């Protein structure tokens, strides 16, 4: 997924207290915020709490966002965590799900948005994990996934490493990626979502 220059521009303006930029961010991402709430089958009250909390967190933490282009992934991650937190709270309080909304299929448009959001979230987590690897490890992985692909001979020449070291180095890099906090948090949220986090 390519960085959207308009997102970077809006985030920079919002960081400078530009109200019009905030309004545009809310207008742009509000449908995405609500779509995850529908996916989690939250009732209107709980969904409203999630939406309010997501925007509140964004106001409080926009200055700490390392990359402006990562905003969509940040919104997705924050929203999913809030949905899971509310589901867990409902379960602890013994509050039943609304039977009229529990098993209704999501509209096609919502499903497409959810797929985009999940891809954005995974992309943001992967970018964060990749950025924390040493530069040579980053370069190795980027060469391995480049399109068109590089041969091991080319990679060996570019990185000045033996061909036989490429496979083991790749395995070590991928292991570090899997252990990164951003990736493990994503897996944990996926497990919670799969399990429902509900009674």
Phi, psi and omega in degrees: 000130181276151176295138180266111182303329181292327177293314180301316180297315180295318180297316180298320178293319180296323177298336178264023175062036176275109184297323179297324178293318177300314180301319181291322177298315180296315180298320182291319189256353179303316179298327179289323178299315182290330184296321179293322177301319178294322180297325179276001178060038178283146175285173187299322181295311180294321178298320178298321177297317180298311182301313180299316181294321180299314181291324177297314178299321181295317178300318183288329192241006183302322181293340182267356179292118187293321181233123181302324182293345181276002183306313180302318178295322178297316180298316180299311182298313181297317181296316180296319178298319179294319178298316179296318180299318181290321176300316180296321178296317178300318181296317181294326180276354180071025180277124181287159173286154175288112185297339181284341182249350191296314187251016179284133178293147177288145176299156180304319181298319178297318180299317178297318179296317179301318180297319178296316181297316180296320177296319179296320180294315179295321179298315180297318179295318180294318178299318180296315180295318180296321181296336181272355175282156174300152184306319180294325177293318176301315182297319180299310182296320180294323176293324182290332182255004181299154179231116004288154184293150175268147173284161177300327179296318178295315181297319178302316181292316183295316184267353181058050176229154178296148178304320182294345180271348185293311181300308178299322178295319178300315180299318179295319179297315180294324178297319178295320178299315181298331183270354181294144183303321181295322181285316180295325177295322179295316177298318181297319179293321178298320178293319178298317180295318180296322180279347179088332183060023187234169176274000000 
